[in-house]
Amino acid sequence: MCIRDRSEPRSVSSQLINGANLQLYHEFEKPYYYSFETLADASSENIEQFIHLAGVLVDQLETKVVRGKTAQLDAKSQNSTLVKTARETIQSWNFPHSSEVRLLVEFIASHCLQRTLAPNAPLDSGANAFGILQSEMDQFQKNGGELISVLHYALAYNAVTLYEGYECKRKTWCLFQLGGLPILANGLTFSKGGFCEGTLSQLIESVKK
């Protein structure tokens, strides 16, 4: 048995550091969502969403200039503004099945948050997706029920993204990954790959009012 010298530095992955920062965000409100990189991640590769989020920050800068203050937003201001904007945008969704899409997002987010805040950070930076076996997804058109229509709009409005054929733990999964706004609104990681395991029936039940 090899005893490690306590003076020897240990390597810590960037993903684990992200997970620790998320823990601090939820427990002590330490700012997590700020910088241009956050804007890009939260936009889900949608230019309109990027302009909307950036525009809110620009408006705040303009207000500071008008009041004779320095045109600068600290990390805390950026974090609170982006999270508030994400939550307000989600609440204002008004497209077909928008209520059910919100239910789907809330279901996935609650499971991901529980996994993200678990002791010892089992998923390093946490989860932002709900995974079902690909074999279940292959039966989606037959067994998906109302979820089929709900998912159509969830994908169209960047609430959720699908990643099929994801290999993990010697199994093949289909991941229902949250979009940038739901991730912001619920305090989750933008890093891909972390997911909660579940079933298609759970997703179907989640969108029932």
Backbone as numpy.savetxt, mean C-alpha at the origin, in Angstrom:
# Nx Ny Nz CAx CAy CAz Cx Cy Cz
29.60 -25.33 17.27 28.75 -24.13 17.27 29.63 -22.90 17.27
29.34 -21.97 16.38 30.13 -20.75 16.26 29.47 -19.63 17.05
30.23 -19.03 17.99 29.70 -17.92 18.79 30.12 -16.62 18.11
29.15 -15.77 17.82 29.41 -14.53 17.11 30.01 -13.49 18.05
31.05 -12.86 17.58 31.66 -11.76 18.32 30.69 -10.59 18.33
30.30 -10.13 19.53 29.32 -9.05 19.63 29.81 -7.74 19.03
31.12 -7.61 18.90 31.67 -6.38 18.31 31.60 -6.40 16.79
31.32 -7.58 16.23 31.27 -7.71 14.78 29.97 -7.11 14.25
30.03 -6.20 13.29 28.81 -5.55 12.78 27.91 -6.54 12.05
26.62 -6.38 12.23 25.64 -7.24 11.56 25.07 -6.50 10.37
24.85 -7.22 9.28 24.26 -6.60 8.10 22.75 -6.54 8.26
22.18 -5.41 7.92 20.73 -5.22 8.02 20.23 -4.79 6.64
19.23 -5.50 6.12 18.73 -5.20 4.79 17.94 -3.90 4.78
17.90 -3.26 3.62 17.13 -2.02 3.49 15.65 -2.27 3.72
15.18 -3.49 3.36 13.78 -3.83 3.56 13.45 -3.89 5.06
14.35 -4.40 5.85 14.12 -4.47 7.29 14.12 -3.07 7.89
14.98 -2.21 7.38 15.01 -0.81 7.84 13.69 -0.12 7.51
13.17 -0.40 6.30 11.87 0.16 5.93 10.79 -0.32 6.88
10.84 -1.60 7.23 9.86 -2.15 8.16 9.94 -1.48 9.52
11.16 -1.23 9.98 11.34 -0.56 11.27 10.79 0.86 11.22
11.04 1.54 10.11 10.53 2.91 9.96 9.00 2.94 9.92
8.40 1.93 9.32 6.94 1.85 9.32 6.40 1.61 10.73
7.11 0.78 11.49 6.71 0.56 12.87 6.75 1.88 13.65
7.79 2.66 13.43 7.92 3.96 14.10 6.83 4.93 13.65
6.46 4.83 12.38 5.40 5.69 11.85 4.07 5.41 12.56
3.75 4.15 12.72 2.47 3.80 13.34 2.48 3.99 14.86
3.61 3.76 15.48 3.64 3.83 16.94 3.93 5.23 17.45
4.79 5.97 16.72 5.21 7.28 17.22 4.97 8.42 16.23
4.29 8.12 15.12 3.98 9.13 14.08 5.24 9.75 13.48
6.29 8.96 13.40 7.51 9.43 12.72 7.22 9.50 11.21
7.47 10.63 10.57 7.16 10.78 9.13 7.81 9.67 8.30
7.03 9.14 7.38 7.51 8.06 6.52 7.32 8.40 5.04
6.22 9.07 4.71 5.89 9.37 3.31 6.30 10.79 2.94
7.47 10.92 2.37 7.94 12.22 1.90 9.00 11.99 0.83
9.32 13.02 0.09 10.31 13.00 -0.97 9.69 12.70 -2.33
10.45 13.01 -3.37 10.00 12.77 -4.75 9.76 11.29 -5.00
10.58 10.45 -4.39 10.44 9.01 -4.58 9.07 8.52 -4.09
8.62 9.08 -2.97 7.29 8.71 -2.46 6.20 9.12 -3.43
6.33 10.33 -4.00 5.35 10.78 -4.99 5.28 9.81 -6.16
6.43 9.37 -6.64 6.47 8.45 -7.77 5.84 7.11 -7.41
6.18 6.58 -6.24 5.63 5.29 -5.81 4.12 5.37 -5.60
3.65 6.47 -5.02 2.23 6.61 -4.71 1.38 6.84 -5.96
2.00 7.16 -7.06 1.26 7.48 -8.28 0.86 6.26 -9.08
1.38 5.09 -8.71 1.03 3.84 -9.41 1.21 3.96 -10.92
2.27 4.66 -11.34 2.59 4.84 -12.75 1.46 5.53 -13.52
0.68 6.34 -12.79 -0.41 7.09 -13.40 -0.07 8.58 -13.32
0.11 9.22 -14.49 0.57 10.60 -14.51 -0.44 11.54 -13.87
-1.74 11.29 -14.05 -2.76 12.16 -13.45 -2.71 12.09 -11.93
-2.50 10.90 -11.41 -2.41 10.74 -9.96 -1.16 11.42 -9.43
-0.07 11.35 -10.18 1.16 12.03 -9.78 0.95 13.54 -9.74
0.33 14.08 -10.77 0.09 15.53 -10.84 -0.81 15.97 -9.69
-1.81 15.16 -9.37 -2.73 15.50 -8.29 -1.99 15.57 -6.94
-1.19 14.55 -6.65 -0.47 14.53 -5.38 0.57 15.64 -5.31
1.30 15.81 -6.40 2.32 16.87 -6.43 1.67 18.24 -6.32
0.51 18.39 -6.96 -0.18 19.67 -6.95 -0.58 20.10 -5.55
-0.98 19.14 -4.71 -1.35 19.47 -3.34 -0.15 20.02 -2.57
1.02 19.43 -2.80 2.23 19.92 -2.14 2.62 21.29 -2.66
2.48 21.49 -3.97 2.81 22.79 -4.56 1.90 23.87 -4.00
0.62 23.55 -3.83 -0.32 24.52 -3.25 0.12 24.95 -1.86
0.62 23.99 -1.09 1.08 24.33 0.26 2.31 25.23 0.21
3.19 24.96 -0.75 4.38 25.81 -0.91 3.98 27.23 -1.31
3.02 27.35 -2.20 2.55 28.66 -2.62 1.95 29.44 -1.45
1.22 28.74 -0.60 0.63 29.38 0.58 1.72 29.92 1.50
2.78 29.14 1.68 3.89 29.59 2.53 4.57 30.82 1.95
4.74 30.86 0.62 5.37 32.00 -0.02 4.51 33.26 0.16
3.21 33.11 -0.05 2.29 34.25 0.11 2.37 34.81 1.53
2.56 33.93 2.49 2.64 34.36 3.88 4.03 34.81 4.30
4.94 34.88 3.31 6.28 35.36 3.58 7.19 34.37 4.25
6.83 33.08 4.16 7.65 32.05 4.78 8.53 31.36 3.73
9.48 30.58 4.20 10.38 29.85 3.30 9.60 28.81 2.51
9.87 28.75 1.21 9.18 27.79 0.34 9.78 26.40 0.52
9.46 25.80 1.65 10.01 24.49 1.97 9.01 23.72 2.84
8.83 22.44 2.56 7.96 21.58 3.35 8.80 20.51 4.03
8.71 20.45 5.34 9.48 19.43 6.05 8.82 18.06 5.88
9.50 17.04 6.35 9.02 15.67 6.18 7.65 15.47 6.83
7.43 16.04 8.00 6.17 15.88 8.70 5.02 16.48 7.90
5.23 17.65 7.32 4.19 18.30 6.53 3.85 17.50 5.28
4.90 17.03 4.59 4.67 16.22 3.39 3.90 14.95 3.73
4.32 14.29 4.80 3.68 13.04 5.21 2.19 13.25 5.49
1.88 14.22 6.33 0.48 14.45 6.71 -0.37 14.87 5.52
0.20 15.68 4.64 -0.54 16.15 3.47 -0.84 15.02 2.50
0.16 14.19 2.22 -0.04 13.09 1.28 -1.02 12.04 1.82
-0.91 11.72 3.09 -1.82 10.73 3.69 -3.25 11.27 3.69
-3.41 12.54 4.08 -4.75 13.15 4.09 -5.35 13.17 2.69
-4.55 13.52 1.71 -5.03 13.58 0.32 -5.44 12.20 -0.17
-4.65 11.18 0.15 -4.98 9.82 -0.27 -6.30 9.37 0.34
-6.49 9.63 1.62 -7.73 9.22 2.29 -8.95 9.96 1.72
-8.80 11.25 1.48 -9.91 12.04 0.94 -10.25 11.59 -0.48
-9.24 11.27 -1.25 -9.47 10.82 -2.63 -10.23 9.50 -2.65
-9.83 8.58 -1.79 -10.50 7.28 -1.73 -11.96 7.45 -1.30
-12.19 8.32 -0.32 -13.56 8.55 0.13 -14.42 9.23 -0.93
-13.79 9.95 -1.84 -14.53 10.66 -2.88 -14.76 9.82 -4.14
-14.23 8.61 -4.18 -14.45 7.75 -5.34 -15.95 7.65 -5.62
-16.32 7.85 -6.85 -17.73 7.82 -7.22 -17.89 7.22 -8.61
-17.46 5.99 -8.74 -17.57 5.27 -10.00 -18.37 3.99 -9.73
-18.79 3.28 -10.74 -19.56 2.04 -10.50 -18.83 1.09 -9.55
-19.54 0.58 -8.58 -19.01 -0.36 -7.58 -17.93 0.28 -6.70
-17.92 1.62 -6.60 -16.89 2.27 -5.78 -17.00 1.88 -4.31
-18.21 1.70 -3.82 -18.38 1.28 -2.42 -17.77 -0.10 -2.18
-18.00 -1.00 -3.13 -17.44 -2.35 -3.00 -15.92 -2.34 -3.16
-15.43 -1.46 -4.02 -13.97 -1.34 -4.18 -13.35 -0.88 -2.87
-14.00 0.07 -2.19 -13.49 0.51 -0.89 -13.50 -0.64 0.12
-14.55 -1.46 0.08 -14.60 -2.62 0.98 -13.44 -3.58 0.70
-13.17 -3.81 -0.58 -12.07 -4.69 -0.97 -10.74 -4.13 -0.49
-10.54 -2.84 -0.69 -9.31 -2.18 -0.26 -9.16 -2.26 1.26
-10.24 -2.00 1.98 -10.18 -2.05 3.44 -9.85 -3.45 3.94
-10.42 -4.46 3.28 -10.16 -5.84 3.67 -8.68 -6.19 3.48
-8.16 -5.89 2.30 -6.75 -6.19 2.02 -5.84 -5.40 2.95
-6.13 -4.10 3.10 -5.28 -3.23 3.92 -5.24 -3.68 5.38
-6.38 -4.08 5.92 -6.41 -4.49 7.33 -5.55 -5.73 7.56
-5.61 -6.68 6.63 -4.77 -7.88 6.75 -3.29 -7.53 6.60
-2.99 -6.65 5.65 -1.60 -6.26 5.42 -1.03 -5.49 6.61
-1.84 -4.62 7.20 -1.37 -3.84 8.34 -1.08 -4.74 9.53
-1.95 -5.70 9.76 -1.73 -6.63 10.86 -0.43 -7.40 10.66
-0.17 -7.80 9.44 1.06 -8.54 9.13 2.27 -7.64 9.23
2.13 -6.40 8.77 3.24 -5.45 8.79 3.68 -5.12 10.20
2.72 -5.01 11.12 3.03 -4.60 12.49 3.30 -5.79 13.42
3.37 -6.98 12.85 3.65 -8.16 13.67 5.04 -8.06 14.30
5.22 -8.58 15.52 6.53 -8.54 16.17 7.61 -9.21 15.32
8.80 -8.67 15.41 9.98 -9.22 14.73 9.95 -9.05 13.21
8.98 -8.27 12.68 8.93 -7.96 11.25 9.16 -9.19 10.37
8.24 -10.17 10.38 8.44 -11.40 9.61 8.55 -11.17 8.11
7.99 -10.07 7.60 8.07 -9.77 6.18 8.98 -8.58 5.91
9.90 -8.30 6.82 10.82 -7.16 6.70 10.03 -5.85 6.56
9.86 -5.35 5.34 9.18 -4.05 5.17 7.67 -4.17 5.22
7.15 -5.40 5.33 5.71 -5.57 5.49 5.01 -6.04 4.24
3.68 -5.97 4.27 2.85 -6.47 3.17 2.00 -5.36 2.59
1.68 -5.49 1.31 0.73 -4.57 0.67 -0.15 -5.32 -0.33
-0.20 -6.65 -0.17 -0.97 -7.46 -1.12 -1.62 -8.64 -0.40
-2.67 -9.16 -1.04 -3.36 -10.35 -0.55 -3.18 -11.43 -1.60
-2.64 -12.56 -1.21 -2.32 -13.61 -2.18 -3.23 -14.82 -2.07
-3.73 -15.26 -3.22 -4.47 -16.52 -3.29 -3.73 -17.45 -4.24
-3.95 -18.72 -4.10 -3.28 -19.67 -5.00 -3.71 -19.42 -6.44
-2.77 -19.53 -7.34 -3.08 -19.30 -8.75 -4.15 -20.26 -9.25
-4.18 -21.46 -8.70 -5.18 -22.44 -9.11 -6.59 -21.94 -8.82
-6.76 -21.17 -7.73 -8.06 -20.57 -7.43 -8.38 -19.45 -8.41
-7.36 -18.67 -8.73 -7.57 -17.56 -9.65 -7.94 -18.06 -11.03
-7.45 -19.22 -11.40 -7.78 -19.80 -12.69 -9.27 -20.13 -12.81
-9.94 -20.24 -11.65 -11.38 -20.50 -11.63 -12.19 -19.22 -11.38
-11.52 -18.09 -11.47 -12.14 -16.81 -11.08 -13.38 -16.49 -11.91
-13.30 -16.65 -13.22 -14.45 -16.33 -14.07 -15.67 -17.18 -13.73
-15.43 -18.37 -13.22 -16.54 -19.27 -12.88 -17.05 -19.02 -11.47
-16.13 -18.73 -10.54 -16.51 -18.66 -9.12 -16.40 -17.27 -8.51
-16.05 -16.27 -9.30 -15.77 -14.95 -8.74 -16.98 -14.16 -8.29
-18.16 -14.47 -8.84 -19.38 -13.76 -8.44 -19.27 -12.27 -8.67
-19.79 -11.49 -7.69 -19.78 -10.03 -7.81 -18.38 -9.46 -7.84
-17.43 -10.18 -7.28 -16.05 -9.71 -7.24 -15.50 -9.46 -8.64
-16.02 -10.15 -9.65 -15.54 -9.96 -11.02 -15.75 -8.52 -11.46
-16.97 -8.00 -11.26 -17.26 -6.62 -11.64 -16.51 -5.63 -10.77
-16.43 -5.91 -9.48 -15.73 -5.03 -8.55 -14.26 -4.91 -8.93
-13.64 -6.05 -9.23 -12.22 -6.04 -9.58 -11.97 -5.27 -10.87
-12.91 -5.33 -11.80 -12.77 -4.59 -13.05 -12.54 -3.10 -12.78
-13.34 -2.53 -11.88 -13.21 -1.11 -11.57 -12.05 -0.82 -10.62
-11.75 -1.78 -9.76 -10.60 -1.61 -8.87 -9.31 -1.51 -9.66
-9.21 -2.30 -10.72 -8.03 -2.24 -11.59 -8.02 -0.96 -12.41
-9.18 -0.56 -12.92 -9.27 0.62 -13.77 -8.90 1.89 -13.03
-9.21 1.96 -11.74 -8.95 3.17 -10.95 -7.74 3.03 -10.02
-6.86 2.09 -10.34 -5.59 1.93 -9.63 -5.75 1.66 -8.14
-6.88 1.10 -7.75 -7.06 0.71 -6.36 -6.31 -0.57 -6.05
-6.24 -1.44 -7.04 -5.59 -2.75 -6.91 -4.88 -3.09 -8.22
-3.79 -3.81 -8.11 -3.08 -4.34 -9.28 -2.94 -5.85 -9.11
-3.10 -6.59 -10.19 -2.97 -8.04 -10.14 -1.58 -8.48 -10.60
-0.99 -9.42 -9.87 0.26 -10.04 -10.28 0.04 -11.56 -10.25
-0.12 -12.12 -11.41 -0.38 -13.56 -11.50 0.92 -14.34 -11.70
0.89 -15.61 -11.31 2.04 -16.48 -11.50 3.22 -16.13 -10.62
2.97 -15.61 -9.41 4.04 -15.21 -8.49 4.51 -16.44 -7.71
5.78 -16.76 -7.84 6.34 -17.94 -7.20 6.86 -17.61 -5.81
6.37 -18.34 -4.80 6.82 -18.13 -3.43 6.47 -19.37 -2.60
7.39 -19.79 -1.75 7.17 -20.94 -0.87 6.78 -22.19 -1.66
7.39 -22.36 -2.81 7.16 -23.51 -3.67 5.71 -23.62 -4.15
5.03 -22.48 -4.16 3.67 -22.42 -4.67 3.55 -21.25 -5.63
2.52 -21.29 -6.45 2.28 -20.21 -7.40 1.05 -19.44 -6.95
1.22 -18.11 -6.84 0.19 -17.26 -6.27 -0.30 -16.21 -7.27
-1.47 -15.70 -6.98 -1.95 -14.48 -7.65 -2.06 -13.43 -6.55
-1.37 -12.30 -6.74 -1.35 -11.25 -5.72 -2.30 -10.11 -6.10
-3.14 -9.73 -5.16 -3.99 -8.55 -5.27 -3.27 -7.44 -4.51
-2.45 -6.68 -5.23 -1.64 -5.66 -4.58 -2.36 -4.31 -4.57
-2.33 -3.63 -3.44 -2.96 -2.34 -3.32 -2.25 -1.30 -4.16
-3.01 -0.32 -4.66 -2.43 0.78 -5.41 -1.80 1.80 -4.48
-1.19 2.83 -5.08 -0.46 3.82 -4.31 -1.29 4.55 -3.27
-2.49 4.99 -3.65 -3.33 5.74 -2.70 -3.76 4.89 -1.50
-4.26 3.67 -1.70 -4.58 2.84 -0.55 -3.37 2.53 0.34
-2.20 2.38 -0.27 -0.99 2.16 0.51 -0.70 3.38 1.39
-0.77 4.57 0.80 -0.58 5.81 1.55 -1.59 5.93 2.68
-2.85 5.72 2.34 -3.94 5.93 3.29 -3.86 5.00 4.49
-3.26 3.82 4.32 -3.26 2.82 5.37 -1.89 2.58 6.00
-0.90 3.35 5.59 0.41 3.24 6.23 1.13 1.94 5.95
1.20 1.59 4.67 1.86 0.34 4.28 3.09 0.63 3.42
3.82 -0.41 3.12 5.04 -0.27 2.33 4.73 -0.21 0.83
5.60 0.46 0.09 5.51 0.46 -1.37 6.30 -0.71 -1.96
7.13 -1.35 -1.16 7.95 -2.46 -1.65 7.08 -3.63 -2.07
7.39 -4.22 -3.20 6.58 -5.32 -3.72 7.06 -6.67 -3.19
6.12 -7.61 -3.14 6.48 -8.98 -2.78 5.89 -9.46 -1.48
5.72 -8.57 -0.50 5.16 -8.98 0.77 3.65 -9.11 0.69
3.11 -10.26 1.08 1.67 -10.46 0.98 1.13 -11.35 2.09
-0.18 -11.23 2.30 -0.89 -12.08 3.24 -1.56 -13.21 2.47
-1.50 -14.40 2.99 -2.09 -15.54 2.30 -3.58 -15.65 2.63
-4.37 -15.98 1.63 -5.80 -16.14 1.86 -6.45 -16.93 0.75
-7.76 -16.78 0.63 -8.51 -17.55 -0.36 -9.41 -16.65 -1.18
-9.84 -17.16 -2.32 -10.76 -16.43 -3.18 -12.09 -16.18 -2.46
-12.55 -17.13 -1.68 -13.82 -16.98 -0.98 -13.76 -15.81 0.01
-12.62 -15.57 0.62 -12.48 -14.44 1.52 -12.63 -13.12 0.77
-12.04 -13.03 -0.40 -12.17 -11.82 -1.21 -13.61 -11.61 -1.66
-14.27 -12.68 -2.03 -15.67 -12.58 -2.46 -16.54 -12.07 -1.31
-16.30 -12.59 -0.12 -17.08 -12.16 1.06 -16.80 -10.71 1.41
-15.58 -10.25 1.15 -15.19 -8.90 1.58 -15.97 -7.79 0.88
-16.50 -8.05 -0.32 -17.19 -7.00 -1.07 -18.71 -7.05 -0.90
-19.16 -7.95 -0.02 -20.59 -8.02 0.25 -20.97 -7.00 1.31
-21.95 -6.16 1.05 -22.37 -5.12 1.99 -23.20 -5.73 3.13
